[in-house]
Structures are given as C-alpha cells and as structure tokens.
Amino acid sequence: MTSPTDLTRLATDIAREAGELARRRRGEGVRIAATKSALADIVTAADREVEALIRGRLAQERPRDGFFGEESGAEQGSSGITWVVDPIDGTVNYAYGIPSYAVSIAAVEGEPDPTRWRALAAVVFAPALGELFQASAGEGAWLGTGPDAQLLAVRAHAPEAGGLIATGFGYDPATHAGDLARLTRVMPLARDIRRIGSAALDLSYVAAGRLDGYFERGLHPWDHAAGALIVEEAGGRVGGLPGGRPGNDLTIAAGPDLFVALEAAIAARD
Ligand code: IPD
C-alpha cells in the first residue's frame, strides 16, 4: 500500500518537471491550439504537451492507476487511485504572459467523481513564481518541500475589516450575469476582491493565508482537486452548494468562520 506522502512525493517530482517544460515553452512563444467551450476558452500546444508528459510519467511509475486530465480525458485504472490533472491551470494568464499559472496534480481514492472521491495527495506548482504548494491527507499543507518547507494555515477571520476574497468568471458569457449577482451578495463580507485567474492558485492562496476566501461557479474537477485538499489540510473548509461538495455548481473555500458566512451569502438566491 502506497502512503499519501509517497504519492505527493511522486506528484512533486512530476509537477516540477512539467512546470519547467511549461515555462520553457512560454519563453519560446505560445501557440493557441484550439478553443473549447467558448472562444475565450483556449488550449495551447503547451497544455497538451505538458499533460502528455505528466500522463506518460504517471503511466511509467503507477501503471495500475487511473487518469483524469483536462486535455486528454479519462482512463480507468485498477488500483482504486486516480490522478486528476490540470497541466496549466490559468491558461489565459499563460497565453498573456501573466505568471499566475500552475501545474495541478492530485491523487484521489474511490470513484473519479469530486462528489465521491477522497483526495490523498495534492501538488500545485507555479513555475514562473517558483512556488510549490503540497499536501498529503492527514499530514498538513506546505509551501515548498524538505526541511525549509513552511506549514500552511488559513487566516483567522476578522469580520470587522472584511475578507480578501477571490473569485472567477467562467468563459461562457451567458453565465456572467449570475456570477456578478453572486459577487454583489458577497461584497458586504469583503475588504476587497481579487481575480487571479487560476483556481488552483486561488485555493493554494487561501491555504497560505494570502486570501481569506474564494468562491467560483463553473469549475471542473481538475481545477479544484489538488487545491481543495491543500485548503483542508491547512485547516480550511471547502464546499459547494449548501452542505455539498465542491463542484461545477459552486466551489467555496475559506477558513471555517468565513466559509459559513460565504455559504449563506451566496445561497441567499442560488
Ligand atoms: C481556469 C482557471 C480560471 C477559472 C476557470 C478555469 P484553465 O482553468 O482556473 O481561474 O476562472 O473557471 O477553467 O482553463 O486555465 O485550466
């Protein structure tokens, strides 16, 4: 039986290799390979190449595990463990030369469905920022690895000043009115709002206490699989619609007090 820590160690090695490839390709210039759900929803040639590298390395090291990636789809395994991968989370930042993009790799146990799985290991690596966030179930969340790694903890909520809260807007223009209405309901809880452009980094920043909270509608499993475990291991809560798990309908992450307030504010109309 492999421990969550072993899985995180493997994910860390692969994420570093994949992130360096993404960074190198960025320096050589970005080629948009296709659009997906909407014209604004792009995939670069690097997204595909980086996912192929991650998939190939995992197949070599863990041939019995399943795979569920943003660009190359899903394949069932026989070990009960599935790797959930976003090769470049923050693709639009990547295409525009904004350094807030990250390789996100999670290992989950059980059905490869975010409403059912149990996350075991998580790595979010932002190569252009030189930061790696990682967590193993039951072992805490960390910035970096080895003896210099820093233990992460969510920020204690100070309701008087309001929270620094991040959000995102899906690529489909039809959903923007709803996103903005939700944001209006959250504003009374906020000291200010951030739109970083990478859900994996939004979640990692909640874990690191750089943000008080984060919410977004329309995320895919690979956007939040790793970041959600990192938040939980840093003492935060992650959920979706009231009482539910994070998912496409809604993802909320924050320290325990702000989480309850965010959930209530968002649910007031949803
Ligand atoms: C996107 C980013 C973005 C979020 C979108 C995601 P991608 O992932 O996480 O912050 O607002 O909903 O799809 O497309 O860059 O992998």
py3Dmol code that shows the C-alpha trace and the ligand (Angstrom):
import py3Dmol

protein = """\
ATOM      1  CA  MET A   1       0.000   0.000   0.000  1.00  0.00           C
ATOM      2  CA  THR A   2       1.425   3.367  -1.021  1.00  0.00           C
ATOM      3  CA  SER A   3       1.110   6.166   1.530  1.00  0.00           C
ATOM      4  CA  PRO A   4      -0.315   9.621   0.646  1.00  0.00           C
ATOM      5  CA  THR A   5       3.160  11.023   1.303  1.00  0.00           C
ATOM      6  CA  ASP A   6       4.693   8.730  -1.349  1.00  0.00           C
ATOM      7  CA  LEU A   7       2.042   9.859  -3.829  1.00  0.00           C
ATOM      8  CA  THR A   8       2.745  13.523  -3.024  1.00  0.00           C
ATOM      9  CA  ARG A   9       6.475  12.968  -3.474  1.00  0.00           C
ATOM     10  CA  LEU A  10       5.897  11.469  -6.934  1.00  0.00           C
ATOM     11  CA  ALA A  11       3.449  14.257  -7.847  1.00  0.00           C
ATOM     12  CA  THR A  12       6.006  16.845  -6.712  1.00  0.00           C
ATOM     13  CA  ASP A  13       8.751  15.440  -8.954  1.00  0.00           C
ATOM     14  CA  ILE A  14       6.433  15.246 -11.942  1.00  0.00           C
ATOM     15  CA  ALA A  15       4.906  18.712 -11.321  1.00  0.00           C
ATOM     16  CA  ARG A  16       8.377  20.277 -11.188  1.00  0.00           C
ATOM     17  CA  GLU A  17       9.373  18.610 -14.452  1.00  0.00           C
ATOM     18  CA  ALA A  18       6.053  19.541 -16.095  1.00  0.00           C
ATOM     19  CA  GLY A  19       6.185  23.117 -14.792  1.00  0.00           C
ATOM     20  CA  GLU A  20       9.678  23.647 -16.128  1.00  0.00           C
ATOM     21  CA  LEU A  21       8.534  22.407 -19.538  1.00  0.00           C
ATOM     22  CA  ALA A  22       5.578  24.844 -19.455  1.00  0.00           C
ATOM     23  CA  ARG A  23       7.884  27.717 -18.504  1.00  0.00           C
ATOM     24  CA  ARG A  24      10.379  26.840 -21.223  1.00  0.00           C
ATOM     25  CA  ARG A  25       7.637  26.662 -23.856  1.00  0.00           C
ATOM     26  CA  ARG A  26       6.268  30.038 -22.645  1.00  0.00           C
ATOM     27  CA  GLY A  27       9.668  31.565 -23.312  1.00  0.00           C
ATOM     28  CA  GLU A  28       9.626  30.158 -26.843  1.00  0.00           C
ATOM     29  CA  GLY A  29       6.195  31.690 -27.565  1.00  0.00           C
ATOM     30  CA  VAL A  30       2.628  30.466 -27.092  1.00  0.00           C
ATOM     31  CA  ARG A  31       0.578  28.791 -29.799  1.00  0.00           C
ATOM     32  CA  ILE A  32      -3.198  28.590 -29.290  1.00  0.00           C
ATOM     33  CA  ALA A  33      -4.035  25.050 -30.453  1.00  0.00           C
ATOM     34  CA  ALA A  34      -7.838  25.209 -30.177  1.00  0.00           C
ATOM     35  CA  THR A  35     -10.801  26.776 -28.421  1.00  0.00           C
ATOM     36  CA  LYS A  36     -13.041  24.678 -26.208  1.00  0.00           C
ATOM     37  CA  SER A  37     -16.366  25.558 -24.517  1.00  0.00           C
ATOM     38  CA  ALA A  38     -16.268  29.179 -25.774  1.00  0.00           C
ATOM     39  CA  LEU A  39     -13.980  31.346 -27.937  1.00  0.00           C
ATOM     40  CA  ALA A  40     -12.373  32.680 -24.751  1.00  0.00           C
ATOM     41  CA  ASP A  41     -11.701  29.107 -23.508  1.00  0.00           C
ATOM     42  CA  ILE A  42      -8.369  28.286 -25.125  1.00  0.00           C
ATOM     43  CA  VAL A  43      -5.964  25.370 -25.116  1.00  0.00           C
ATOM     44  CA  THR A  44      -2.339  25.987 -26.020  1.00  0.00           C
ATOM     45  CA  ALA A  45       0.022  23.485 -27.602  1.00  0.00           C
ATOM     46  CA  ALA A  46       1.906  23.577 -24.279  1.00  0.00           C
ATOM     47  CA  ASP A  47      -1.211  22.487 -22.306  1.00  0.00           C
ATOM     48  CA  ARG A  48      -1.311  19.329 -24.442  1.00  0.00           C
ATOM     49  CA  GLU A  49       2.412  18.680 -24.354  1.00  0.00           C
ATOM     50  CA  VAL A  50       2.629  19.199 -20.585  1.00  0.00           C
ATOM     51  CA  GLU A  51      -0.339  16.897 -19.940  1.00  0.00           C
ATOM     52  CA  ALA A  52       1.237  14.232 -22.189  1.00  0.00           C
ATOM     53  CA  LEU A  53       4.435  14.448 -20.133  1.00  0.00           C
ATOM     54  CA  ILE A  54       2.536  14.075 -16.827  1.00  0.00           C
ATOM     55  CA  ARG A  55       0.397  11.231 -18.164  1.00  0.00           C
ATOM     56  CA  GLY A  56       3.421   9.404 -19.558  1.00  0.00           C
ATOM     57  CA  ARG A  57       5.416   9.725 -16.320  1.00  0.00           C
ATOM     58  CA  LEU A  58       2.457   8.510 -14.228  1.00  0.00           C
ATOM     59  CA  ALA A  59       1.861   5.571 -16.576  1.00  0.00           C
ATOM     60  CA  GLN A  60       5.518   4.601 -16.157  1.00  0.00           C
ATOM     61  CA  GLU A  61       5.570   4.895 -12.364  1.00  0.00           C
ATOM     62  CA  ARG A  62       1.991   3.856 -11.494  1.00  0.00           C
ATOM     63  CA  PRO A  63       0.639   1.776 -14.409  1.00  0.00           C
ATOM     64  CA  ARG A  64      -2.393   0.500 -12.458  1.00  0.00           C
ATOM     65  CA  ASP A  65      -3.739   3.943 -11.515  1.00  0.00           C
ATOM     66  CA  GLY A  66      -6.469   5.790 -13.389  1.00  0.00           C
ATOM     67  CA  PHE A  67      -6.038   9.177 -15.059  1.00  0.00           C
ATOM     68  CA  PHE A  68      -8.416  12.132 -15.416  1.00  0.00           C
ATOM     69  CA  GLY A  69      -6.908  15.123 -17.202  1.00  0.00           C
ATOM     70  CA  GLU A  70      -8.201  18.399 -18.600  1.00  0.00           C
ATOM     71  CA  GLU A  71      -6.827  17.923 -22.100  1.00  0.00           C
ATOM     72  CA  SER A  72      -6.623  14.186 -22.753  1.00  0.00           C
ATOM     73  CA  GLY A  73      -9.640  12.777 -20.912  1.00  0.00           C
ATOM     74  CA  ALA A  74     -10.137   9.910 -18.511  1.00  0.00           C
ATOM     75  CA  GLU A  75      -8.905   6.330 -18.278  1.00  0.00           C
ATOM     76  CA  GLN A  76      -9.973   3.955 -15.546  1.00  0.00           C
ATOM     77  CA  GLY A  77      -7.342   2.138 -13.502  1.00  0.00           C
ATOM     78  CA  SER A  78      -7.416  -0.993 -11.370  1.00  0.00           C
ATOM     79  CA  SER A  79      -5.674   0.251  -8.197  1.00  0.00           C
ATOM     80  CA  GLY A  80      -8.523   2.436  -6.863  1.00  0.00           C
ATOM     81  CA  ILE A  81      -6.366   5.555  -7.238  1.00  0.00           C
ATOM     82  CA  THR A  82      -6.914   8.167  -9.971  1.00  0.00           C
ATOM     83  CA  TRP A  83      -4.681  11.113 -10.869  1.00  0.00           C
ATOM     84  CA  VAL A  84      -6.612  14.300 -11.553  1.00  0.00           C
ATOM     85  CA  VAL A  85      -4.509  16.703 -13.595  1.00  0.00           C
ATOM     86  CA  ASP A  86      -4.675  20.238 -14.935  1.00  0.00           C
ATOM     87  CA  PRO A  87      -1.416  20.690 -16.865  1.00  0.00           C
ATOM     88  CA  ILE A  88      -1.658  24.502 -16.929  1.00  0.00           C
ATOM     89  CA  ASP A  89      -4.331  25.997 -14.697  1.00  0.00           C
ATOM     90  CA  GLY A  90      -4.569  29.652 -15.660  1.00  0.00           C
ATOM     91  CA  THR A  91      -4.156  29.082 -19.393  1.00  0.00           C
ATOM     92  CA  VAL A  92      -5.324  32.599 -20.264  1.00  0.00           C
ATOM     93  CA  ASN A  93      -2.694  34.092 -17.911  1.00  0.00           C
ATOM     94  CA  TYR A  94      -0.142  31.787 -19.549  1.00  0.00           C
ATOM     95  CA  ALA A  95      -1.135  32.955 -23.031  1.00  0.00           C
ATOM     96  CA  TYR A  96      -0.954  36.633 -21.996  1.00  0.00           C
ATOM     97  CA  GLY A  97       2.383  36.305 -20.164  1.00  0.00           C
ATOM     98  CA  ILE A  98       0.996  36.731 -16.634  1.00  0.00           C
ATOM     99  CA  PRO A  99       2.988  34.450 -14.291  1.00  0.00           C
ATOM    100  CA  SER A 100      -0.048  33.222 -12.283  1.00  0.00           C
ATOM    101  CA  TYR A 101      -0.407  29.784 -13.823  1.00  0.00           C
ATOM    102  CA  ALA A 102       0.221  26.396 -12.247  1.00  0.00           C
ATOM    103  CA  VAL A 103       0.510  22.675 -12.812  1.00  0.00           C
ATOM    104  CA  SER A 104      -2.100  20.966 -10.616  1.00  0.00           C
ATOM    105  CA  ILE A 105      -1.839  17.259  -9.777  1.00  0.00           C
ATOM    106  CA  ALA A 106      -3.985  15.340  -7.278  1.00  0.00           C
ATOM    107  CA  ALA A 107      -4.237  11.658  -6.412  1.00  0.00           C
ATOM    108  CA  VAL A 108      -7.718  10.639  -5.300  1.00  0.00           C
ATOM    109  CA  GLU A 109      -9.169   7.392  -3.985  1.00  0.00           C
ATOM    110  CA  GLY A 110     -12.557   5.951  -4.969  1.00  0.00           C
ATOM    111  CA  GLU A 111     -14.717   6.954  -7.887  1.00  0.00           C
ATOM    112  CA  PRO A 112     -13.129   9.700 -10.011  1.00  0.00           C
ATOM    113  CA  ASP A 113     -16.051  11.993  -9.190  1.00  0.00           C
ATOM    114  CA  PRO A 114     -15.440  15.038  -6.965  1.00  0.00           C
ATOM    115  CA  THR A 115     -18.714  14.448  -5.081  1.00  0.00           C
ATOM    116  CA  ARG A 116     -17.436  10.996  -4.050  1.00  0.00           C
ATOM    117  CA  TRP A 117     -13.649  10.832  -4.114  1.00  0.00           C
ATOM    118  CA  ARG A 118     -11.270  11.167  -1.165  1.00  0.00           C
ATOM    119  CA  ALA A 119      -8.204  13.205  -2.010  1.00  0.00           C
ATOM    120  CA  LEU A 120      -4.917  11.675  -0.859  1.00  0.00           C
ATOM    121  CA  ALA A 121      -2.192  13.827  -2.335  1.00  0.00           C
ATOM    122  CA  ALA A 122      -2.020  17.261  -3.940  1.00  0.00           C
ATOM    123  CA  VAL A 123       0.578  19.453  -5.613  1.00  0.00           C
ATOM    124  CA  VAL A 124       0.144  22.907  -7.176  1.00  0.00           C
ATOM    125  CA  PHE A 125       3.353  24.216  -8.763  1.00  0.00           C
ATOM    126  CA  ALA A 126       3.611  27.732 -10.221  1.00  0.00           C
ATOM    127  CA  PRO A 127       6.875  27.586 -12.194  1.00  0.00           C
ATOM    128  CA  ALA A 128       7.022  31.269 -13.155  1.00  0.00           C
ATOM    129  CA  LEU A 129       6.578  32.219  -9.482  1.00  0.00           C
ATOM    130  CA  GLY A 130       8.881  29.472  -8.189  1.00  0.00           C
ATOM    131  CA  GLU A 131       6.304  28.281  -5.632  1.00  0.00           C
ATOM    132  CA  LEU A 132       5.105  24.753  -4.915  1.00  0.00           C
ATOM    133  CA  PHE A 133       2.151  24.058  -2.613  1.00  0.00           C
ATOM    134  CA  GLN A 134       1.606  20.492  -1.484  1.00  0.00           C
ATOM    135  CA  ALA A 135      -0.468  18.402   0.898  1.00  0.00           C
ATOM    136  CA  SER A 136      -0.900  14.759   1.842  1.00  0.00           C
ATOM    137  CA  ALA A 137      -4.087  13.601   3.606  1.00  0.00           C
ATOM    138  CA  GLY A 138      -3.559  13.895   7.351  1.00  0.00           C
ATOM    139  CA  GLU A 139      -0.074  15.434   7.011  1.00  0.00           C
ATOM    140  CA  GLY A 140      -0.798  19.157   6.694  1.00  0.00           C
ATOM    141  CA  ALA A 141      -0.277  21.547   3.801  1.00  0.00           C
ATOM    142  CA  TRP A 142       3.079  23.048   2.928  1.00  0.00           C
ATOM    143  CA  LEU A 143       4.730  25.684   0.803  1.00  0.00           C
ATOM    144  CA  GLY A 144       7.851  24.036  -0.582  1.00  0.00           C
ATOM    145  CA  THR A 145       9.386  20.687   0.276  1.00  0.00           C
ATOM    146  CA  GLY A 146      12.087  19.336   2.588  1.00  0.00           C
ATOM    147  CA  PRO A 147      13.427  20.942   5.757  1.00  0.00           C
ATOM    148  CA  ASP A 148      12.734  24.517   4.563  1.00  0.00           C
ATOM    149  CA  ALA A 149       9.058  23.881   3.778  1.00  0.00           C
ATOM    150  CA  GLN A 150       6.593  26.184   5.554  1.00  0.00           C
ATOM    151  CA  LEU A 151       3.482  24.763   7.198  1.00  0.00           C
ATOM    152  CA  LEU A 152       0.365  26.497   5.859  1.00  0.00           C
ATOM    153  CA  ALA A 153      -2.613  27.692   7.873  1.00  0.00           C
ATOM    154  CA  VAL A 154      -5.722  29.555   6.745  1.00  0.00           C
ATOM    155  CA  ARG A 155      -6.107  33.093   8.026  1.00  0.00           C
ATOM    156  CA  ALA A 156      -8.291  33.762  11.088  1.00  0.00           C
ATOM    157  CA  HIS A 157     -11.365  35.708  10.038  1.00  0.00           C
ATOM    158  CA  ALA A 158     -11.624  39.352  11.112  1.00  0.00           C
ATOM    159  CA  PRO A 159     -15.218  40.263  10.157  1.00  0.00           C
ATOM    160  CA  GLU A 160     -14.874  43.960  11.027  1.00  0.00           C
ATOM    161  CA  ALA A 161     -12.370  44.644   8.243  1.00  0.00           C
ATOM    162  CA  GLY A 162     -13.925  42.160   5.800  1.00  0.00           C
ATOM    163  CA  GLY A 163     -12.079  39.384   3.969  1.00  0.00           C
ATOM    164  CA  LEU A 164      -9.801  39.497   0.940  1.00  0.00           C
ATOM    165  CA  ILE A 165     -11.899  37.298  -1.326  1.00  0.00           C
ATOM    166  CA  ALA A 166     -11.042  35.896  -4.750  1.00  0.00           C
ATOM    167  CA  THR A 167     -13.447  34.739  -7.396  1.00  0.00           C
ATOM    168  CA  GLY A 168     -13.522  33.862 -11.077  1.00  0.00           C
ATOM    169  CA  PHE A 169     -15.813  34.139 -14.075  1.00  0.00           C
ATOM    170  CA  GLY A 170     -16.405  31.235 -16.421  1.00  0.00           C
ATOM    171  CA  TYR A 171     -15.712  31.532 -20.141  1.00  0.00           C
ATOM    172  CA  ASP A 172     -19.391  31.351 -21.110  1.00  0.00           C
ATOM    173  CA  PRO A 173     -20.826  34.896 -21.403  1.00  0.00           C
ATOM    174  CA  ALA A 174     -24.296  33.528 -20.575  1.00  0.00           C
ATOM    175  CA  THR A 175     -23.177  32.845 -17.001  1.00  0.00           C
ATOM    176  CA  HIS A 176     -21.683  36.267 -16.269  1.00  0.00           C
ATOM    177  CA  ALA A 177     -24.851  37.973 -15.021  1.00  0.00           C
ATOM    178  CA  GLY A 178     -25.258  35.228 -12.399  1.00  0.00           C
ATOM    179  CA  ASP A 179     -21.569  35.472 -11.438  1.00  0.00           C
ATOM    180  CA  LEU A 180     -21.873  39.229 -10.942  1.00  0.00           C
ATOM    181  CA  ALA A 181     -25.070  38.890  -8.898  1.00  0.00           C
ATOM    182  CA  ARG A 182     -23.286  36.385  -6.634  1.00  0.00           C
ATOM    183  CA  LEU A 183     -20.362  38.770  -6.282  1.00  0.00           C
ATOM    184  CA  THR A 184     -22.746  41.572  -5.274  1.00  0.00           C
ATOM    185  CA  ARG A 185     -24.103  39.371  -2.478  1.00  0.00           C
ATOM    186  CA  VAL A 186     -20.560  38.608  -1.273  1.00  0.00           C
ATOM    187  CA  MET A 187     -19.331  42.241  -1.332  1.00  0.00           C
ATOM    188  CA  PRO A 188     -20.567  43.084   2.204  1.00  0.00           C
ATOM    189  CA  LEU A 189     -18.175  40.372   3.508  1.00  0.00           C
ATOM    190  CA  ALA A 190     -15.177  41.674   1.556  1.00  0.00           C
ATOM    191  CA  ARG A 191     -12.486  44.224   2.227  1.00  0.00           C
ATOM    192  CA  ASP A 192     -11.505  43.780  -1.426  1.00  0.00           C
ATOM    193  CA  ILE A 193     -11.811  41.315  -4.307  1.00  0.00           C
ATOM    194  CA  ARG A 194      -9.111  39.530  -6.342  1.00  0.00           C
ATOM    195  CA  ARG A 195      -9.392  37.749  -9.717  1.00  0.00           C
ATOM    196  CA  ILE A 196      -6.133  35.814 -10.010  1.00  0.00           C
ATOM    197  CA  GLY A 197      -7.067  33.650 -12.990  1.00  0.00           C
ATOM    198  CA  SER A 198      -6.054  30.236 -11.691  1.00  0.00           C
ATOM    199  CA  ALA A 199      -8.409  28.323  -9.415  1.00  0.00           C
ATOM    200  CA  ALA A 200      -5.535  26.096  -8.222  1.00  0.00           C
ATOM    201  CA  LEU A 201      -3.619  29.192  -7.077  1.00  0.00           C
ATOM    202  CA  ASP A 202      -6.748  30.815  -5.570  1.00  0.00           C
ATOM    203  CA  LEU A 203      -7.182  27.715  -3.414  1.00  0.00           C
ATOM    204  CA  SER A 204      -3.471  27.472  -2.534  1.00  0.00           C
ATOM    205  CA  TYR A 205      -3.514  31.146  -1.511  1.00  0.00           C
ATOM    206  CA  VAL A 206      -6.497  30.549   0.801  1.00  0.00           C
ATOM    207  CA  ALA A 207      -4.450  27.748   2.402  1.00  0.00           C
ATOM    208  CA  ALA A 208      -1.442  30.075   2.735  1.00  0.00           C
ATOM    209  CA  GLY A 209      -3.497  32.874   4.348  1.00  0.00           C
ATOM    210  CA  ARG A 210      -2.838  35.164   1.367  1.00  0.00           C
ATOM    211  CA  LEU A 211      -6.573  35.242   0.718  1.00  0.00           C
ATOM    212  CA  ASP A 212      -9.361  34.928   3.288  1.00  0.00           C
ATOM    213  CA  GLY A 213     -11.732  33.160   0.927  1.00  0.00           C
ATOM    214  CA  TYR A 214     -12.538  32.152  -2.626  1.00  0.00           C
ATOM    215  CA  PHE A 215     -15.668  31.175  -4.499  1.00  0.00           C
ATOM    216  CA  GLU A 216     -16.437  30.370  -8.127  1.00  0.00           C
ATOM    217  CA  ARG A 217     -19.145  28.698 -10.206  1.00  0.00           C
ATOM    218  CA  GLY A 218     -18.288  26.522 -13.195  1.00  0.00           C
ATOM    219  CA  LEU A 219     -15.058  24.827 -12.074  1.00  0.00           C
ATOM    220  CA  HIS A 220     -14.061  21.459 -13.498  1.00  0.00           C
ATOM    221  CA  PRO A 221     -12.769  18.658 -11.248  1.00  0.00           C
ATOM    222  CA  TRP A 222      -9.133  19.195 -12.330  1.00  0.00           C
ATOM    223  CA  ASP A 223      -9.338  22.900 -11.401  1.00  0.00           C
ATOM    224  CA  HIS A 224     -10.041  22.214  -7.710  1.00  0.00           C
ATOM    225  CA  ALA A 225      -8.915  18.607  -6.986  1.00  0.00           C
ATOM    226  CA  ALA A 226      -5.451  19.473  -5.659  1.00  0.00           C
ATOM    227  CA  GLY A 227      -6.211  22.932  -4.267  1.00  0.00           C
ATOM    228  CA  ALA A 228      -9.161  21.685  -2.209  1.00  0.00           C
ATOM    229  CA  LEU A 229      -7.006  19.182  -0.300  1.00  0.00           C
ATOM    230  CA  ILE A 230      -4.370  21.880   0.265  1.00  0.00           C
ATOM    231  CA  VAL A 231      -7.040  24.158   1.833  1.00  0.00           C
ATOM    232  CA  GLU A 232      -8.461  21.385   4.021  1.00  0.00           C
ATOM    233  CA  GLU A 233      -5.028  20.335   5.233  1.00  0.00           C
ATOM    234  CA  ALA A 234      -4.361  23.993   6.130  1.00  0.00           C
ATOM    235  CA  GLY A 235      -7.433  23.968   8.421  1.00  0.00           C
ATOM    236  CA  GLY A 236      -9.902  25.480   5.953  1.00  0.00           C
ATOM    237  CA  ARG A 237     -13.245  24.313   4.642  1.00  0.00           C
ATOM    238  CA  VAL A 238     -14.127  23.601   1.023  1.00  0.00           C
ATOM    239  CA  GLY A 239     -17.675  23.026  -0.199  1.00  0.00           C
ATOM    240  CA  GLY A 240     -20.191  23.660  -2.917  1.00  0.00           C
ATOM    241  CA  LEU A 241     -23.923  24.339  -2.786  1.00  0.00           C
ATOM    242  CA  PRO A 242     -25.103  24.394   0.872  1.00  0.00           C
ATOM    243  CA  GLY A 243     -23.924  21.232   2.613  1.00  0.00           C
ATOM    244  CA  GLY A 244     -22.468  19.830  -0.635  1.00  0.00           C
ATOM    245  CA  ARG A 245     -19.049  19.039  -2.038  1.00  0.00           C
ATOM    246  CA  PRO A 246     -17.167  21.439  -4.324  1.00  0.00           C
ATOM    247  CA  GLY A 247     -18.147  21.134  -7.959  1.00  0.00           C
ATOM    248  CA  ASN A 248     -19.305  22.776 -11.141  1.00  0.00           C
ATOM    249  CA  ASP A 249     -22.344  24.405  -9.482  1.00  0.00           C
ATOM    250  CA  LEU A 250     -20.187  26.129  -6.903  1.00  0.00           C
ATOM    251  CA  THR A 251     -16.867  25.927  -5.096  1.00  0.00           C
ATOM    252  CA  ILE A 252     -16.301  27.858  -1.852  1.00  0.00           C
ATOM    253  CA  ALA A 253     -13.084  27.770   0.205  1.00  0.00           C
ATOM    254  CA  ALA A 254     -12.215  29.741   3.333  1.00  0.00           C
ATOM    255  CA  GLY A 255     -11.332  29.451   6.978  1.00  0.00           C
ATOM    256  CA  PRO A 256     -14.221  27.911   8.969  1.00  0.00           C
ATOM    257  CA  ASP A 257     -15.945  31.177  10.059  1.00  0.00           C
ATOM    258  CA  LEU A 258     -15.795  32.980   6.746  1.00  0.00           C
ATOM    259  CA  PHE A 259     -16.842  29.764   4.979  1.00  0.00           C
ATOM    260  CA  VAL A 260     -20.185  29.780   6.841  1.00  0.00           C
ATOM    261  CA  ALA A 261     -20.737  33.459   6.040  1.00  0.00           C
ATOM    262  CA  LEU A 262     -19.840  32.991   2.352  1.00  0.00           C
ATOM    263  CA  GLU A 263     -22.067  29.936   2.030  1.00  0.00           C
ATOM    264  CA  ALA A 264     -25.042  31.870   3.475  1.00  0.00           C
ATOM    265  CA  ALA A 265     -24.433  34.995   1.354  1.00  0.00           C
ATOM    266  CA  ILE A 266     -24.121  33.014  -1.883  1.00  0.00           C
ATOM    267  CA  ALA A 267     -27.060  30.721  -1.096  1.00  0.00           C
ATOM    268  CA  ALA A 268     -29.329  33.692  -0.396  1.00  0.00           C
ATOM    269  CA  ARG A 269     -30.501  33.430  -4.021  1.00  0.00           C
ATOM    270  CA  ASP A 270     -28.901  30.355  -5.651  1.00  0.00           C
TER     271      ASP A 270
END
"""
ligand_1 = """\
16
IPD
C -9.479 28.108 -15.451
C -8.868 28.886 -14.301
C -9.695 30.125 -14.018
C -11.136 29.812 -13.749
C -11.725 28.978 -14.874
C -10.881 27.724 -15.102
P -7.878 26.724 -17.075
O -8.743 26.931 -15.708
O -8.794 28.096 -13.154
O -9.224 30.835 -12.888
O -11.850 31.007 -13.624
O -13.031 28.610 -14.497
O -11.442 26.975 -16.151
O -8.852 26.756 -18.220
O -6.916 27.837 -17.137
O -7.240 25.393 -16.890
"""
view = py3Dmol.view(width=600, height=400)
view.addModel(protein, "pdb")
view.setStyle({"model": 0}, {"cartoon": {"style": "trace"}})
view.addModel(ligand_1, "xyz")
view.setStyle({"model": 1}, {"stick": {}})
view.zoomTo()
view.show()
